[in-house]
Amino acid sequence: MGGERALRVEENLGEGYVRLRVAEAERRQAKHDVRCVEDAVIEMLRNARDAGARHIYVATSREGDLRTVTMLDDGSGIPGDMHARVFEARVTSKLDSVRMDRWGVHGRGMALFSIRENAVSAEVMSSAPGKGAAIRVVTDARELPERADQSTWPTVEAGEDGALACVRGPHNIVRTCCEFALEERAACEVYLGSPAEVAATARARAASTVDGSELLFLDSLDSLPVLERLRAAADAADLRAQAAALGLEMSERTAHRIVSGQIRPLRGVVARLTHRSAPSSGPREVDLVRDRRGLKISREDVEEFSRTMERDFAVLAQRYYLSLSSDPKVRVGRRKITVTFDLEESD
């Protein structure tokens, strides 16, 4: 016991007072910095943002008391020899830039250390300079609490300045991601879902920088950016293996469902948060399967085409901060096919 005390205490001042060693003081501060799972999530989001990520994918699941949060991004990445050290105290890549945002000071090199001190495990699953990052954190609800309701989405309202803000709903992981996404919508887009949903979304939306012919000469998909590996997976078995390497666990059956398109890509958090269903009295999509004007297209192909149009629309969405209010509508005419993109009013 005395040896353990010596490791924590620098000086005994008498009458019950001691001066803590720096490491012990940092450990206690770290415990205080992250008081719940939602605190850990916001710190991970801020790290991804500060790494220059334009797209951040948050996969979360719970089994018993264990909560797993895996975050994928297309930011600047982490060198291999720093994968473990980024979780040490005072380690930061922001030597000349400490940032103040609505959540406080960021850039002290304490965020990932604080998370690790409060988690069952925290690890960089995969990352390299210029290739983004995949980080997985596992917490125990008995040690690090979380909101009881983790499924309810908040409601939003526009303030006097026109800015959207979350006004009602539990302060859960969903709301944490929503508030961050609204605050940082000009800088990055956030996606939130289960590991399978995130894998399907990253696979569908990742903007590949490698064409099919180049893939033939790759020794391993590990040389690709993190998000592109899911897109480049050749089949369900390959997808499952790539997803697991990034911290996204799923069954082989689920991987098959993703490859076959049965699990649809997620909307970005902001689009999902502000989505309003079209009134039932509005115009309906033409049923191309039963259309009698000569063109016959299966409903499955229409849905796939609509998803493709939604992915391609992301180029404009990112540049002009647009959000779709519903899926692209595909209509057929005698000599034309029309695709309509309905935008959110706030855009």
Phi, psi and omega in degrees: 000320180297322179296319179297319179297318181298326179292335183261337187250130177273322183208134175269116185267356179088161179054034176088356181264142177222159171256120182287151170292157182302316182298320180291320178296319178296318181298317180292322178295321180298319178300324181285326183297322181245106183255349180205168180301321181299326175297318180297319181296315182294325178294321178293320178297316180295322177298316180296316178302313182291342176275005177084017181295136173263336180227129181234127181247124181246113178252128181223144179205159178225136177227110186066233179269356185266125176255128176249127175238119177244127182242125178247143178210168178250036180281198188288341176085172184233129178300150184303321182284359178252001185302321179273324187288338179296344179269003177274158181294140173069014176269121182210154174264004187253058183301319186251015184213093170266127187251137174253123175230192185294346180260004177113200182280138178225134180125010180277353183077025184243349187297304182292328175297316179298319179296313181298322180295335183255357186252160171291317177206152176211122184210149171277113182286319179197138177185153175199157180306128179078003185242011180077192184208153171231118182236132180241134178233131178244127180237159178249120184299339178284338180255320179237105187291165174214163179298143181294322181264106180250014182246340185283133176269145180285165172259154182237153174220155177270132177281185181298332179272003179087352181286139179278144178212146176287131184240335181219150179124155181296150179277065184263189179298321180301310181295322177303313179293322180295314181296320178294315183297320177293318181293324187248023186298335178284339184260322186205163178244138184245136175240139183225131178182193177285166177306318180294317180295320179293318178299317179296321182289314179297323179295322183279325190259344182300129180276100185292138175256005181235128179273172186301323182294325180292328181298332181296337184257006178276130176289327181206146177290350179297341179279350179275159170304150185311309186290332183284343182294324179291323178292325185276350180303129188283327183210184185297319181296317179294319179297316180299318180294316180295319180296316180299322180293339179263000179095016179249096182276138177202163178279165177296324179297318179295320178299320177297321180295324178293313182299323181277358177084013181283338175256111186282148177298149178282153166281159172298155183303317182296315179297319180292323182291321185262005182295135174235129180294141178291144180299145184296338181278355183288175181296143182258155177293146176289136177279099184292337180294323184255008181295139186251016183264013171113328183270127180242115178228133182291152179299324179299319179291325177297314181296321179294320179296320178298318179295322178297317179296322179294320177296316181292331178296339183302333178299313178290321183301318182290322185283329186240012176055051180260155176221134178280142177269347179198173177298149174304135182265126181253123179232146183248139174241187181295318183231022179204155171242128183249134176245126181247132177250112177272126184261155173295144182300326184292345179278000000 
